[in-house]
Amino acid sequence: MHVDWSALGKVAAVSLGVTVAVVVVFTFGVLGLSRAEADGSGSAPAGRAQAALCFLACAAVVAYGIYLIVPQFH
C-alpha cells in the first residue's frame, strides 16, 4: 500500500483552513446578532444583515461539502 503523503498533507491543510474560515465567519454572524440586540444604537439593521450574510455563507459551505460527499448529487 502506497500513501501519497503530499496529497494527504494538502487535503489536511485545506480542511484546516476551511474549518477555521467557517468558524470565523460564523463568529462574525454571532457578532452581528449581538449588535442587532444591543441597546438601540442604530446598528440593528446592519447587524442583522451582517448576521444573515455570514450564516448564509456558512450554510453554503456546508451544502457544498455535502454535495461533494454524496455521489447521487453529481
N, C-alpha and C positions, 0 to 999 in steps of 0.2 A: 504494500500500500504506500502510495506516494502522496505526501501532503504539500501543496503549494503554499508555503509559509508567507510568501509575498502577497498572494491574493487574500489569504486569511487575515493578514495584518491590515490590508486596505479595507476589507469588509468591517473589521473591528473598529478601525479609525473612523470610518464614515458613520457607523452605527453610533459610536460615542458622540460624534459631532452633532448628528441629527437629534439624538436624545437630549443633549444639552440645549440645543436651539429650541426644541419644543418646550422644554421646561421653562426657559427664559421667556418665550412668547406667552405661555400660559400665565406666568408670573406678572407680565405686563397687563394681561387681561384682568387678573385679580386686582391689580393696582388701579386699573380704570374703574372697576366696580366700586372700589373703596372711595375713589374720588367722586363717583356719582352719588354715593350715600353720605358724603361729607356734609358739613354744616352750611349748605346752600351758598357756596362761594361763586356760583355761576358756572362751574365747570361740569355740572351734571350731564348735559348732553354730550359734551366732548368725552367725558369718562365712559359713558355708555357706548359711544361709538368706538372708542378705543377697545373696550372690552369685547364688543361684538366682532370687530375685525380680528382680534387676537384669538378668540375662541373659534372663529370660523377658520382661521389658518391652522389651528391645531386639529380641528376636525378634518380638514382637507389632507393633512399629512397622515392622519390615522386611516382615512379612507383610501389613500394611495397605497399605504402599506398593506392593507387588506386586499386591495386589487392585485398587488404584486404576489401575494402569498396564495390566493385562491385561483387555481387554474381554470375554473369554469368561467371566470370573468374575462379571459383573454379571447 
